[in-house]
Structure formats: structure tokens, C-alpha cells
Amino acid sequence: MDKNLNDLLKWSIENGSASQNGEAAPAAAPASNLNPEAIAALFGSGPSDAELMKLSMEAITSADPEITLENKLIAFDNFEQLIENLDNANNIAKLSLWTPLLGCLDHEEDEIRRMAAWCVGTAVQNNQPSQERLLAVGGIPPLLTLAIKDGEKEAVRRKAIYALSSAVRNYQPAMNVLTDELEKKGIRSGKVDAENMDNVDEVMNELKAKITTA
């Protein structure tokens, strides 16, 4: 990882931690730990959103023991906020970040799985180019697996259903894959019109019902 970007990540984590604890982070304190190049990057032209997205994903998937679970979750929160922007969401494909993002759906930590599903849902919501990319990289089956997995945390399953809902609404190819997977698993059969919101809601409500009866 680029040293300046690594310093920026640490700065982001320090400020993110303070914000989460309801504290006002002193502006000078974290900045004082940055070298001049990093300070220039932070307060000057700064890294681009694309660089921040890559940096966040590097932190999330890092095996470095110094990057704690809390650090990874802060990085994931940063990533989610970045991809609320439509252009940034579509850049997930250009930056080759779909594969590591979907890989997090199988992470050992449930909070990482939850954040991964959340980010998928954010990226594809009302965004056909990203819906297309999610489908192309095979994202529907692992989301469904997470949504119906016995023993999985409820919060994780609900975010997986949110991601599925966002992935298939008004996008028939993804809905067709989902209904095929549902039929294979014996959950329901028959095609669903992706543009009929009541029918889409019915499918999602069936998946949510499986959580409450688990």
C-alpha cells in the first residue's frame, strides 16, 4: 500500500473512531502524525474518490494484524459512503473491486459480512450498470446463500435481502437468476416480473419471513 495513502487511512480511522465515540477529534493531533506529502494530499489536492475506494478495500481485505476489525469496519463505512455516489458505485467495476467486495460475504466476521452486503445493496440500488456488473460477476447466488443461511446473524441476513432487493428491482436478468436459484433451493417456483414492485416485495417478504421463523 502506498505510504501516503496508508497514513491517510490511519488519519481517517483516528477521526472515524473519535466520531463514533461522540468526541470531536482535534484537527492538529492526527495531522501531526502525517508526513508533509500526506498532509499535502489530505489538505491540498487530496486523493481522488477512486484512490480512497481502493485504499478502503485494501484495508478491509488486509491480513496486517495492525489493521484491527474496528479499523476494517471504519474503512467499510468510508467505502459505503463513497459509493452512495452513482459514479463511484460504477467505478467499483473499473477498479476491479467487485471480486474482493463479494469475497467479504464469506468473511469469518459477521460484521464484515453485513457491511459487504450493505455495500452491494448501496452500489446497485437504482443503478442498472452496477446491477449488470453484479450479475456478471455472479453476485446473486452468494447473496441468496447469506440471506437464507441457518445460524447466520439476523442483521447479516437482512442486509443480504436488502442487497438482493436492490439488485433485482427493474432488472429482469438478475430477477431471473434469483428465481432460478430460489427454485433450485425449493423455496418457490415461477418467474417474477422485476418491474412489478408488489411481486418483488412478495419475494423479499418471503425471505424475511424465513428469518423470523428460524
Secondary structure, DSSP 4 states (H G I P E B T S, - for coil): --HHHHHHHHHHHHHHHHHHTT----SHHHHHTS-HHHHHHHHSS---HHHHHHHHHHHHH---TTS-HHHHHHHHHHHHHHTTSHHHHHHHHHTT-HHHHHHGGG-SSHHHHHHHHHHHHHHHTT-HHHHHHHHHTT-HHHHHHHHH-TT--HHHHHHHHHHHHHHHTT-HHHHHHHHHHHHHTTS--S---TT-HHHHHHHHHHHHHHHHT-
